Amino acid sequence: MAVTLGGWLALAAVPASASIVSCVQGASNAIVISIDNVGGPDTLARTAGGAITGNGAPLPGACATATITNTDSVAVNGGATDEDLILDLGNGGFVDATGDEVDMALALGGGADTLTITGTASADNVRFGSDNSVNLTGDADADLTGADTAETITVNAGDGDDTVSGAGFLGTGSSAFPRRRG
């Protein structure tokens, strides 16, 4: 399923390749990833076993052992140039078997940055709200903040009975597309 909501979301197929510049293990099971625009988009995903990967490989440095069970949050920082980030929710997304989620925070920096959310073969529920956050799981809280640091957001929901909405709530604030009266 492919959906475009206003000018804020656009759909496009983006190949995965590039390098994650650095990854630092922080306090409280947090990791901080720096990306750049060299070589194409950077892809964050997880393996079927729960390891968090960057471009299909373990994350660099101290983050090489990061999993969805030993990581509480991931901050992704960009630079002054165009960054392309793909969040691949395949293999269960960034949620462990108990339903505990890895929170994502984006600060993609300057340039014309893009965020692509790639869904699963099952039913996906992706909800955008006015506080620039995204609920990726359909539960009661936002899973990704800083969506406004991407100038273009693409959702490739995949097969399945998907819901992609800009209606807000479920932890994302009010509608991402407020009604204008006039």
C-alpha positions as protocol buffer text, in pm:
chain_id: "A"
residue {
  index: 1
  type: MET
  ca { x: 0 y: 0 z: 0 }
}
residue {
  index: 2
  type: ALA
  ca { x: 131 y: 345 z: -85 }
}
residue {
  index: 3
  type: VAL
  ca { x: -14 y: 662 z: 62 }
}
residue {
  index: 4
  type: THR
  ca { x: 60 y: 1030 z: 19 }
}
residue {
  index: 5
  type: LEU
  ca { x: -80 y: 1280 z: 269 }
}
residue {
  index: 6
  type: GLY
  ca { x: -63 y: 1635 z: 141 }
}
residue {
  index: 7
  type: GLY
  ca { x: 278 y: 1772 z: 52 }
}
residue {
  index: 8
  type: TRP
  ca { x: 429 y: 1633 z: 372 }
}
residue {
  index: 9
  type: LEU
  ca { x: 451 y: 1272 z: 262 }
}
residue {
  index: 10
  type: ALA
  ca { x: 578 y: 1148 z: -73 }
}
residue {
  index: 11
  type: LEU
  ca { x: 624 y: 795 z: -201 }
}
residue {
  index: 12
  type: ALA
  ca { x: 933 y: 663 z: -368 }
}
residue {
  index: 13
  type: ALA
  ca { x: 1143 y: 350 z: -372 }
}
residue {
  index: 14
  type: VAL
  ca { x: 1482 y: 417 z: -217 }
}
residue {
  index: 15
  type: PRO
  ca { x: 1769 y: 166 z: -241 }
}
residue {
  index: 16
  type: ALA
  ca { x: 1967 y: 84 z: 72 }
}
residue {
  index: 17
  type: SER
  ca { x: 2339 y: 167 z: 81 }
}
residue {
  index: 18
  type: ALA
  ca { x: 2568 y: 412 z: 260 }
}
residue {
  index: 19
  type: SER
  ca { x: 2760 y: 432 z: 583 }
}
residue {
  index: 20
  type: ILE
  ca { x: 2666 y: 524 z: 934 }
}
residue {
  index: 21
  type: VAL
  ca { x: 2941 y: 760 z: 1047 }
}
residue {
  index: 22
  type: SER
  ca { x: 2941 y: 675 z: 1418 }
}
residue {
  index: 23
  type: CYS
  ca { x: 2740 y: 520 z: 1697 }
}
residue {
  index: 24
  type: VAL
  ca { x: 2789 y: 592 z: 2066 }
}
residue {
  index: 25
  type: GLN
  ca { x: 2641 y: 394 z: 2356 }
}
residue {
  index: 26
  type: GLY
  ca { x: 2500 y: 644 z: 2604 }
}
residue {
  index: 27
  type: ALA
  ca { x: 2345 y: 627 z: 2948 }
}
residue {
  index: 28
  type: SER
  ca { x: 2013 y: 452 z: 3018 }
}
residue {
  index: 29
  type: ASN
  ca { x: 2050 y: 206 z: 2729 }
}
residue {
  index: 30
  type: ALA
  ca { x: 2047 y: 488 z: 2474 }
}
residue {
  index: 31
  type: ILE
  ca { x: 2247 y: 495 z: 2152 }
}
residue {
  index: 32
  type: VAL
  ca { x: 2332 y: 798 z: 1939 }
}
residue {
  index: 33
  type: ILE
  ca { x: 2390 y: 745 z: 1567 }
}
residue {
  index: 34
  type: SER
  ca { x: 2540 y: 1002 z: 1329 }
}
residue {
  index: 35
  type: ILE
  ca { x: 2463 y: 971 z: 958 }
}
residue {
  index: 36
  type: ASP
  ca { x: 2581 y: 1157 z: 649 }
}
residue {
  index: 37
  type: ASN
  ca { x: 2481 y: 1185 z: 286 }
}
residue {
  index: 38
  type: VAL
  ca { x: 2767 y: 977 z: 145 }
}
residue {
  index: 39
  type: GLY
  ca { x: 2665 y: 682 z: -74 }
}
residue {
  index: 40
  type: GLY
  ca { x: 2289 y: 705 z: -51 }
}
residue {
  index: 41
  type: PRO
  ca { x: 2036 y: 640 z: 223 }
}
residue {
  index: 42
  type: ASP
  ca { x: 2114 y: 491 z: 564 }
}
residue {
  index: 43
  type: THR
  ca { x: 1884 y: 209 z: 677 }
}
residue {
  index: 44
  type: LEU
  ca { x: 1806 y: 126 z: 1039 }
}
residue {
  index: 45
  type: ALA
  ca { x: 1639 y: -210 z: 1085 }
}
residue {
  index: 46
  type: ARG
  ca { x: 1642 y: -515 z: 1306 }
}
residue {
  index: 47
  type: THR
  ca { x: 1717 y: -878 z: 1242 }
}
residue {
  index: 48
  type: ALA
  ca { x: 1466 y: -1155 z: 1317 }
}
residue {
  index: 49
  type: GLY
  ca { x: 1669 y: -1216 z: 1635 }
}
residue {
  index: 50
  type: GLY
  ca { x: 1632 y: -853 z: 1744 }
}
residue {
  index: 51
  type: ALA
  ca { x: 1976 y: -706 z: 1665 }
}
residue {
  index: 52
  type: ILE
  ca { x: 1957 y: -341 z: 1554 }
}
residue {
  index: 53
  type: THR
  ca { x: 2140 y: -298 z: 1225 }
}
residue {
  index: 54
  type: GLY
  ca { x: 2265 y: -17 z: 1006 }
}
residue {
  index: 55
  type: ASN
  ca { x: 2260 y: -85 z: 632 }
}
residue {
  index: 56
  type: GLY
  ca { x: 2227 y: -460 z: 692 }
}
residue {
  index: 57
  type: ALA
  ca { x: 2529 y: -490 z: 924 }
}
residue {
  index: 58
  type: PRO
  ca { x: 2583 y: -453 z: 1298 }
}
residue {
  index: 59
  type: LEU
  ca { x: 2603 y: -91 z: 1412 }
}
residue {
  index: 60
  type: PRO
  ca { x: 2960 y: 41 z: 1439 }
}
residue {
  index: 61
  type: GLY
  ca { x: 3172 y: 69 z: 1751 }
}
residue {
  index: 62
  type: ALA
  ca { x: 3021 y: 33 z: 2097 }
}
residue {
  index: 63
  type: CYS
  ca { x: 2674 y: -13 z: 1945 }
}
residue {
  index: 64
  type: ALA
  ca { x: 2759 y: -341 z: 1768 }
}
residue {
  index: 65
  type: THR
  ca { x: 2568 y: -544 z: 2028 }
}
residue {
  index: 66
  type: ALA
  ca { x: 2257 y: -320 z: 2035 }
}
residue {
  index: 67
  type: THR
  ca { x: 1930 y: -513 z: 2029 }
}
residue {
  index: 68
  type: ILE
  ca { x: 1565 y: -426 z: 2076 }
}
residue {
  index: 69
  type: THR
  ca { x: 1585 y: -577 z: 2427 }
}
residue {
  index: 70
  type: ASN
  ca { x: 1897 y: -395 z: 2554 }
}
residue {
  index: 71
  type: THR
  ca { x: 1829 y: -55 z: 2391 }
}
residue {
  index: 72
  type: ASP
  ca { x: 1564 y: 189 z: 2517 }
}
residue {
  index: 73
  type: SER
  ca { x: 1618 y: 471 z: 2270 }
}
residue {
  index: 74
  type: VAL
  ca { x: 1799 y: 562 z: 1949 }
}
residue {
  index: 75
  type: ALA
  ca { x: 1886 y: 920 z: 1853 }
}
residue {
  index: 76
  type: VAL
  ca { x: 1975 y: 974 z: 1488 }
}
residue {
  index: 77
  type: ASN
  ca { x: 2167 y: 1292 z: 1409 }
}
residue {
  index: 78
  type: GLY
  ca { x: 2238 y: 1433 z: 1066 }
}
residue {
  index: 79
  type: GLY
  ca { x: 2465 y: 1711 z: 950 }
}
residue {
  index: 80
  type: ALA
  ca { x: 2441 y: 2024 z: 741 }
}
residue {
  index: 81
  type: THR
  ca { x: 2387 y: 1836 z: 413 }
}
residue {
  index: 82
  type: ASP
  ca { x: 2103 y: 1620 z: 276 }
}
residue {
  index: 83
  type: GLU
  ca { x: 2047 y: 1298 z: 471 }
}
residue {
  index: 84
  type: ASP
  ca { x: 1827 y: 1004 z: 371 }
}
residue {
  index: 85
  type: LEU
  ca { x: 1714 y: 773 z: 650 }
}
residue {
  index: 86
  type: ILE
  ca { x: 1510 y: 455 z: 607 }
}
residue {
  index: 87
  type: LEU
  ca { x: 1342 y: 300 z: 912 }
}
residue {
  index: 88
  type: ASP
  ca { x: 1267 y: -57 z: 814 }
}
residue {
  index: 89
  type: LEU
  ca { x: 995 y: -205 z: 1037 }
}
residue {
  index: 90
  type: GLY
  ca { x: 1031 y: -555 z: 890 }
}
residue {
  index: 91
  type: ASN
  ca { x: 1113 y: -838 z: 1131 }
}
residue {
  index: 92
  type: GLY
  ca { x: 880 y: -682 z: 1390 }
}
residue {
  index: 93
  type: GLY
  ca { x: 998 y: -322 z: 1392 }
}
residue {
  index: 94
  type: PHE
  ca { x: 1168 y: -180 z: 1697 }
}
residue {
  index: 95
  type: VAL
  ca { x: 948 y: -369 z: 1946 }
}
residue {
  index: 96
  type: ASP
  ca { x: 1047 y: -673 z: 2152 }
}
residue {
  index: 97
  type: ALA
  ca { x: 831 y: -979 z: 2226 }
}
residue {
  index: 98
  type: THR
  ca { x: 691 y: -818 z: 2544 }
}
residue {
  index: 99
  type: GLY
  ca { x: 575 y: -509 z: 2352 }
}
residue {
  index: 100
  type: ASP
  ca { x: 853 y: -287 z: 2489 }
}
residue {
  index: 101
  type: GLU
  ca { x: 949 y: -31 z: 2223 }
}
residue {
  index: 102
  type: VAL
  ca { x: 1275 y: 138 z: 2129 }
}
residue {
  index: 103
  type: ASP
  ca { x: 1199 y: 511 z: 2109 }
}
residue {
  index: 104
  type: MET
  ca { x: 1349 y: 696 z: 1811 }
}
residue {
  index: 105
  type: ALA
  ca { x: 1448 y: 1065 z: 1807 }
}
residue {
  index: 106
  type: LEU
  ca { x: 1553 y: 1235 z: 1484 }
}
residue {
  index: 107
  type: ALA
  ca { x: 1764 y: 1549 z: 1443 }
}
residue {
  index: 108
  type: LEU
  ca { x: 1854 y: 1527 z: 1075 }
}
residue {
  index: 109
  type: GLY
  ca { x: 2008 y: 1873 z: 1055 }
}
residue {
  index: 110
  type: GLY
  ca { x: 2024 y: 2105 z: 754 }
}
residue {
  index: 111
  type: GLY
  ca { x: 1973 y: 2023 z: 391 }
}
residue {
  index: 112
  type: ALA
  ca { x: 1684 y: 1851 z: 219 }
}
residue {
  index: 113
  type: ASP
  ca { x: 1652 y: 1548 z: 446 }
}
residue {
  index: 114
  type: THR
  ca { x: 1424 y: 1251 z: 379 }
}
residue {
  index: 115
  type: LEU
  ca { x: 1275 y: 989 z: 607 }
}
residue {
  index: 116
  type: THR
  ca { x: 1131 y: 668 z: 463 }
}
residue {
  index: 117
  type: ILE
  ca { x: 930 y: 436 z: 684 }
}
residue {
  index: 118
  type: THR
  ca { x: 911 y: 87 z: 535 }
}
residue {
  index: 119
  type: GLY
  ca { x: 637 y: -131 z: 678 }
}
residue {
  index: 120
  type: THR
  ca { x: 585 y: -503 z: 706 }
}
residue {
  index: 121
  type: ALA
  ca { x: 392 y: -769 z: 517 }
}
residue {
  index: 122
  type: SER
  ca { x: 138 y: -761 z: 804 }
}
residue {
  index: 123
  type: ALA
  ca { x: -100 y: -483 z: 905 }
}
residue {
  index: 124
  type: ASP
  ca { x: 91 y: -161 z: 977 }
}
residue {
  index: 125
  type: ASN
  ca { x: -49 y: 131 z: 1173 }
}
residue {
  index: 126
  type: VAL
  ca { x: 147 y: 455 z: 1119 }
}
residue {
  index: 127
  type: ARG
  ca { x: 3 y: 778 z: 1262 }
}
residue {
  index: 128
  type: PHE
  ca { x: 146 y: 1132 z: 1230 }
}
residue {
  index: 129
  type: GLY
  ca { x: 51 y: 1416 z: 1460 }
}
residue {
  index: 130
  type: SER
  ca { x: 91 y: 1789 z: 1513 }
}
residue {
  index: 131
  type: ASP
  ca { x: 375 y: 1755 z: 1764 }
}
residue {
  index: 132
  type: ASN
  ca { x: 603 y: 1621 z: 1488 }
}
residue {
  index: 133
  type: SER
  ca { x: 594 y: 1270 z: 1626 }
}
residue {
  index: 134
  type: VAL
  ca { x: 494 y: 939 z: 1470 }
}
residue {
  index: 135
  type: ASN
  ca { x: 323 y: 639 z: 1625 }
}
residue {
  index: 136
  type: LEU
  ca { x: 466 y: 337 z: 1443 }
}
residue {
  index: 137
  type: THR
  ca { x: 278 y: 64 z: 1628 }
}
residue {
  index: 138
  type: GLY
  ca { x: -82 y: 179 z: 1681 }
}
residue {
  index: 139
  type: ASP
  ca { x: -50 y: 176 z: 2061 }
}
residue {
  index: 140
  type: ALA
  ca { x: -102 y: 472 z: 2294 }
}
residue {
  index: 141
  type: ASP
  ca { x: 233 y: 654 z: 2256 }
}
residue {
  index: 142
  type: ALA
  ca { x: 457 y: 808 z: 1993 }
}
residue {
  index: 143
  type: ASP
  ca { x: 757 y: 600 z: 1889 }
}
residue {
  index: 144
  type: LEU
  ca { x: 946 y: 856 z: 1681 }
}
residue {
  index: 145
  type: THR
  ca { x: 1002 y: 1226 z: 1751 }
}
residue {
  index: 146
  type: GLY
  ca { x: 1165 y: 1492 z: 1538 }
}
residue {
  index: 147
  type: ALA
  ca { x: 976 y: 1403 z: 1220 }
}
residue {
  index: 148
  type: ASP
  ca { x: 985 y: 1772 z: 1132 }
}
residue {
  index: 149
  type: THR
  ca { x: 1363 y: 1749 z: 1078 }
}
residue {
  index: 150
  type: ALA
  ca { x: 1289 y: 1562 z: 753 }
}
residue {
  index: 151
  type: GLU
  ca { x: 1166 y: 1777 z: 467 }
}
residue {
  index: 152
  type: THR
  ca { x: 1016 y: 1474 z: 289 }
}
residue {
  index: 153
  type: ILE
  ca { x: 858 y: 1174 z: 457 }
}
residue {
  index: 154
  type: THR
  ca { x: 770 y: 858 z: 267 }
}
residue {
  index: 155
  type: VAL
  ca { x: 565 y: 566 z: 397 }
}
residue {
  index: 156
  type: ASN
  ca { x: 589 y: 235 z: 212 }
}
residue {
  index: 157
  type: ALA
  ca { x: 339 y: 40 z: 421 }
}
residue {
  index: 158
  type: GLY
  ca { x: 382 y: -292 z: 241 }
}
residue {
  index: 159
  type: ASP
  ca { x: 128 y: -569 z: 204 }
}
residue {
  index: 160
  type: GLY
  ca { x: -138 y: -620 z: 467 }
}
residue {
  index: 161
  type: ASP
  ca { x: -436 y: -422 z: 594 }
}
residue {
  index: 162
  type: ASP
  ca { x: -246 y: -98 z: 666 }
}
residue {
  index: 163
  type: THR
  ca { x: -348 y: 231 z: 823 }
}
residue {
  index: 164
  type: VAL
  ca { x: -145 y: 546 z: 750 }
}
residue {
  index: 165
  type: SER
  ca { x: -294 y: 859 z: 902 }
}
residue {
  index: 166
  type: GLY
  ca { x: -221 y: 1223 z: 970 }
}
residue {
  index: 167
  type: ALA
  ca { x: -516 y: 1245 z: 1211 }
}
residue {
  index: 168
  type: GLY
  ca { x: -295 y: 1263 z: 1520 }
}
residue {
  index: 169
  type: PHE
  ca { x: -357 y: 1137 z: 1876 }
}
residue {
  index: 170
  type: LEU
  ca { x: -234 y: 802 z: 2013 }
}
residue {
  index: 171
  type: GLY
  ca { x: 52 y: 1003 z: 2161 }
}
residue {
  index: 172
  type: THR
  ca { x: 117 y: 1224 z: 1857 }
}
residue {
  index: 173
  type: GLY
  ca { x: -82 y: 1539 z: 1934 }
}
residue {
  index: 174
  type: SER
  ca { x: -370 y: 1660 z: 1721 }
}
residue {
  index: 175
  type: SER
  ca { x: -400 y: 1631 z: 1343 }
}
residue {
  index: 176
  type: ALA
  ca { x: -85 y: 1685 z: 1142 }
}
residue {
  index: 177
  type: PHE
  ca { x: -308 y: 1862 z: 889 }
}
residue {
  index: 178
  type: PRO
  ca { x: -531 y: 2099 z: 1084 }
}
residue {
  index: 179
  type: ARG
  ca { x: -849 y: 2212 z: 919 }
}
residue {
  index: 180
  type: ARG
  ca { x: -838 y: 2575 z: 816 }
}
residue {
  index: 181
  type: ARG
  ca { x: -1145 y: 2781 z: 862 }
}
residue {
  index: 182
  type: GLY
  ca { x: -1189 y: 3072 z: 646 }
}
